[in-house]
Amino acid sequence: MNQDILTEPEAAAVLRMSTKTLKRRRSAGQIGHTRNGRRVLYRRAHLDEYLNAQDVAASAPPPPPPAPKYRRSGTRSASNQDALLDII
């Protein structure tokens, strides 16, 4: 058989997925195919198109989180300490 035309199990092996997943993706219109009677065949071009559509562009790392709006340290400012001493 021609190397550019693959059966369903061969195409699934190339894409490293189960034949069931391949059938679901084919039914959803995500992977092109060719029919020869009842037989479903895949061209290498169909598989390449599918893989190219799955590419994800690299992105920059996310920015650091913003600084908290409140103080986390246990120290108090001088004005806060004075106010506490006035209360006591």
LUMTIPA-755358 format. One record per residue: residue number from 1; x, y, z of N, C-alpha, C in turn. Coordinates in nm, 4 decimals, decimal comma, always signed. Example, Ala and Ser with C-alpha at 12.3 -4.5 7.8 and 13.67 -1.06 7.14 Angstrom:
   n      npx      npy      npz     capx     capy     capz      cpx      cpy      cpz
   1  +1,3190  -0,5690  +0,7800  +1,2300  -0,4500  +0,7800  +1,3200  -0,3300  +0,7800
   2  +1,2850  -0,2250  +0,7080  +1,3670  -0,1060  +0,7140  +1,2900  +0,0030  +0,7870
END
This chain:
   n      npx      npy      npz     capx     capy     capz      cpx      cpy      cpz
   1  +0,0840  -0,1183  +0,0000  +0,0000  +0,0000  +0,0000  +0,0879  +0,1236  +0,0000
   2  +0,0388  +0,2291  -0,0598  +0,1117  +0,3542  -0,0677  +0,1381  +0,4090  +0,0731
   3  +0,2577  +0,4618  +0,0958  +0,2959  +0,5129  +0,2281  +0,2206  +0,6399  +0,2657
   4  +0,1654  +0,7112  +0,1660  +0,0928  +0,8351  +0,1942  -0,0515  +0,8098  +0,2345
   5  -0,1003  +0,6882  +0,2162  -0,2380  +0,6540  +0,2524  -0,2328  +0,5550  +0,3681
   6  -0,3036  +0,5879  +0,4768  -0,2987  +0,5071  +0,5979  -0,4373  +0,4560  +0,6353
   7  -0,4417  +0,3384  +0,6925  -0,5673  +0,2862  +0,7460  -0,5918  +0,3531  +0,8815
   8  -0,7085  +0,3262  +0,9384  -0,7429  +0,3889  +1,0657  -0,6450  +0,3508  +1,1781
   9  -0,6111  +0,2238  +1,1954  -0,5147  +0,1900  +1,3008  -0,3761  +0,2519  +1,2773
  10  -0,3343  +0,2582  +1,1504  -0,2040  +0,3179  +1,1197  -0,2043  +0,4674  +1,1492
  11  -0,3121  +0,5370  +1,1119  -0,3222  +0,6801  +1,1370  -0,3268  +0,7087  +1,2871
  12  -0,3986  +0,6258  +1,3613  -0,4055  +0,6427  +1,5064  -0,2677  +0,6241  +1,5691
  13  -0,1915  +0,5291  +1,5181  -0,0563  +0,5062  +1,5701  +0,0345  +0,6254  +1,5409
  14  +0,0218  +0,6832  +1,4215  +0,1035  +0,7991  +1,3857  +0,0709  +0,9172  +1,4769
  15  -0,0578  +0,9372  +1,5053  -0,1003  +1,0490  +1,5901  -0,0898  +1,0169  +1,7392
  16  -0,0560  +0,8920  +1,7711  -0,0428  +0,8468  +1,9093  -0,1720  +0,8682  +1,9884
  17  -0,2812  +0,8214  +1,9283  -0,4111  +0,8252  +1,9940  -0,4828  +0,6950  +1,9622
  18  -0,5867  +0,6685  +2,0364  -0,6623  +0,5454  +2,0115  -0,7467  +0,5616  +1,8853
  19  -0,7881  +0,4482  +1,8283  -0,8730  +0,4541  +1,7095  -1,0082  +0,5158  +1,7445
  20  -1,0540  +0,4964  +1,8675  -1,1808  +0,5560  +1,9107  -1,1712  +0,7091  +1,9115
  21  -1,0610  +0,7620  +1,9628  -1,0408  +0,9072  +1,9625  -1,0301  +0,9589  +1,8198
  22  -0,9602  +0,8853  +1,7353  -0,9471  +0,9246  +1,5951  -1,0846  +0,9316  +1,5288
  23  -1,1703  +0,8328  +1,5551  -1,3055  +0,8330  +1,4978  -1,3865  +0,9517  +1,5480
  24  -1,3731  +0,9836  +1,6782  -1,4458  +1,0991  +1,7331  -1,3991  +1,2285  +1,6683
  25  -1,2687  +1,2438  +1,6504  -1,2154  +1,3660  +1,5886  -1,2587  +1,3742  +1,4421
  26  -1,2627  +1,2603  +1,3744  -1,3086  +1,2568  +1,2350  -1,4555  +1,2958  +1,2276
  27  -1,5384  +1,2416  +1,3171  -1,6817  +1,2731  +1,3182  -1,7067  +1,4202  +1,3486
  28  -1,6195  +1,4805  +1,4305  -1,6327  +1,6222  +1,4657  -1,5800  +1,7127  +1,3542
  29  -1,5210  +1,6533  +1,2506  -1,4688  +1,7326  +1,1398  -1,3314  +1,7912  +1,1648
  30  -1,2608  +1,7406  +1,2652  -1,1289  +1,7930  +1,2985  -1,0179  +1,7309  +1,2143
  31  -1,0409  +1,6104  +1,1643  -0,9402  +1,5407  +1,0841  -1,0028  +1,5028  +0,9508
  32  -0,9364  +1,5401  +0,8436  -0,9839  +1,5039  +0,7102  -0,9620  +1,3558  +0,6846
  33  -1,0401  +1,3009  +0,5945  -1,0286  +1,1591  +0,5609  -1,0811  +1,1352  +0,4207
  34  -1,0574  +1,0152  +0,3725  -1,1037  +0,9727  +0,2412  -1,1780  +0,8413  +0,2587
  35  -1,2876  +0,8261  +0,1882  -1,3631  +0,7005  +0,1948  -1,3451  +0,6239  +0,0644
  36  -1,3236  +0,4961  +0,0793  -1,3184  +0,4048  -0,0332  -1,4242  +0,2995  -0,0043
  37  -1,5475  +0,3269  -0,0458  -1,6596  +0,2417  -0,0072  -1,6876  +0,2642  +0,1404
  38  -1,6830  +0,1570  +0,2177  -1,7025  +0,1697  +0,3628  -1,5716  +0,1918  +0,4364
  39  -1,4625  +0,1760  +0,3647  -1,3301  +0,1862  +0,4259  -1,2896  +0,3326  +0,4411
  40  -1,2411  +0,3691  +0,5601  -1,1951  +0,5056  +0,5867  -1,0435  +0,5061  +0,5798
  41  -0,9901  +0,5960  +0,4986  -0,8450  +0,6081  +0,4821  -0,8031  +0,7514  +0,5119
  42  -0,6787  +0,7662  +0,5518  -0,6239  +0,8978  +0,5855  -0,4984  +0,9215  +0,5034
  43  -0,4886  +1,0374  +0,4459  -0,3654  +1,0761  +0,3769  -0,2725  +1,1417  +0,4785
  44  -0,1438  +1,1347  +0,4541  -0,0468  +1,2024  +0,5418  -0,0791  +1,3514  +0,5509
  45  -0,1257  +1,4098  +0,4418  -0,1599  +1,5525  +0,4407  -0,2723  +1,5820  +0,5409
  46  -0,3702  +1,4900  +0,5535  -0,4776  +1,5080  +0,6520  -0,4203  +1,5135  +0,7925
  47  -0,3292  +1,4238  +0,8213  -0,2700  +1,4183  +0,9547  -0,1833  +1,5403  +0,9816
  48  -0,1082  +1,5835  +0,8801  -0,0244  +1,7032  +0,8959  -0,1099  +1,8272  +0,9208
  49  -0,2218  +1,8397  +0,8491  -0,3120  +1,9540  +0,8695  -0,3669  +1,9538  +1,0118
  50  -0,4052  +1,8364  +1,0588  -0,4579  +1,8261  +1,1954  -0,3518  +1,8670  +1,2970
  51  -0,2308  +1,8153  +1,2816  -0,1242  +1,8472  +1,3764  -0,0881  +1,9957  +1,3726
  52  -0,0860  +2,0548  +1,2531  -0,0555  +2,1976  +1,2427  -0,1631  +2,2823  +1,3096
  53  -0,2875  +2,2373  +1,3034  -0,3965  +2,3112  +1,3676  -0,3878  +2,3019  +1,5194
  54  -0,3167  +2,1999  +1,5710  -0,3050  +2,1821  +1,7157  -0,1882  +2,2596  +1,7755
  55  -0,1035  +2,3202  +1,6907  +0,0130  +2,3935  +1,7411  -0,0305  +2,5088  +1,8306
  56  +0,0443  +2,5272  +1,9371  +0,0205  +2,6378  +2,0292  +0,1456  +2,7243  +2,0281
  57  +0,1264  +2,8539  +2,0055  +0,2400  +2,9446  +2,0003  +0,2978  +2,9628  +2,1404
  58  +0,4288  +2,9764  +2,1478  +0,4937  +3,0015  +2,2758  +0,4556  +3,1406  +2,3243
  59  +0,4404  +3,1534  +2,4533  +0,4037  +3,2838  +2,5085  +0,5029  +3,3230  +2,6164
  60  +0,5036  +3,4509  +2,6473  +0,5916  +3,5020  +2,7518  +0,5415  +3,4527  +2,8873
  61  +0,6303  +3,4422  +2,9848  +0,5850  +3,3991  +3,1170  +0,4875  +3,5015  +3,1749
  62  +0,3965  +3,4572  +3,2596  +0,2984  +3,5500  +3,3142  +0,3656  +3,6554  +3,4024
  63  +0,3079  +3,7734  +3,4099  +0,3682  +3,8776  +3,4932  +0,3562  +3,8403  +3,6409
  64  +0,4442  +3,8948  +3,7248  +0,4356  +3,8623  +3,8674  +0,3066  +3,9183  +3,9265
  65  +0,2579  +3,8591  +4,0333  +0,1340  +3,9089  +4,0935  +0,1551  +4,0480  +4,1527
  66  +0,0506  +4,1283  +4,1582  +0,0660  +4,2631  +4,2141  +0,0964  +4,2557  +4,3635
  67  +0,1624  +4,3603  +4,4128  +0,1959  +4,3670  +4,5548  +0,0673  +4,3819  +4,6353
  68  +0,0615  +4,3231  +4,7545  -0,0590  +4,3360  +4,8357  -0,0828  +4,4818  +4,8760
  69  -0,2081  +4,5163  +4,8956  -0,2438  +4,6536  +4,9290  -0,2374  +4,6796  +5,0792
  70  -0,2106  +4,5794  +5,1564  -0,2049  +4,5954  +5,3013  -0,0688  +4,5519  +5,3515
  71  -0,0362  +4,5923  +5,4717  +0,0929  +4,5565  +5,5300  +0,0862  +4,4157  +5,5849
  72  +0,1863  +4,3385  +5,5587  +0,1908  +4,2019  +5,6098  +0,2788  +4,1908  +5,7342
  73  +0,3664  +4,2869  +5,7537  +0,4597  +4,2742  +5,8655  +0,3893  +4,3052  +5,9971
  74  +0,4451  +4,2554  +6,1066  +0,3874  +4,2760  +6,2388  +0,4275  +4,4084  +6,3011
  75  +0,5173  +4,4825  +6,2385  +0,5605  +4,6103  +6,2965  +0,4577  +4,7166  +6,2668
  76  +0,4460  +4,8083  +6,3600  +0,3511  +4,9181  +6,3436  +0,4285  +5,0460  +6,3195
  77  +0,3672  +5,1367  +6,2484  +0,4314  +5,2656  +6,2259  +0,4289  +5,3438  +6,3575
  78  +0,5101  +5,4473  +6,3648  +0,5203  +5,5271  +6,4878  +0,3866  +5,5908  +6,5230
  79  +0,3116  +5,6393  +6,4248  +0,1832  +5,7033  +6,4544  +0,0840  +5,6023  +6,5082
  80  +0,0860  +5,4784  +6,4589  -0,0029  +5,3753  +6,5114  +0,0342  +5,3368  +6,6528
  81  +0,1644  +5,3306  +6,6822  +0,2074  +5,2966  +6,8173  +0,1640  +5,4055  +6,9152
  82  +0,1794  +5,5314  +6,8760  +0,1375  +5,6420  +6,9613  -0,0110  +5,6349  +6,9881
  83  -0,0914  +5,6037  +6,8871  -0,2358  +5,5962  +6,9048  -0,2702  +5,4825  +7,0004
  84  -0,1992  +5,3709  +6,9916  -0,2243  +5,2598  +7,0832  -0,1869  +5,2970  +7,2264
  85  -0,0768  +5,3678  +7,2450  -0,0355  +5,4073  +7,3784  -0,1351  +5,5072  +7,4388
  86  -0,1955  +5,5916  +7,3563  -0,2939  +5,6864  +7,4058  -0,4187  +5,6121  +7,4550
  87  -0,4522  +5,5020  +7,3927  -0,5702  +5,4262  +7,4302  -0,5454  +5,3564  +7,5637
  88  -0,4249  +5,3065  +7,5842  -0,3929  +5,2316  +7,7056  -0,3766  +5,3292  +7,8156
END
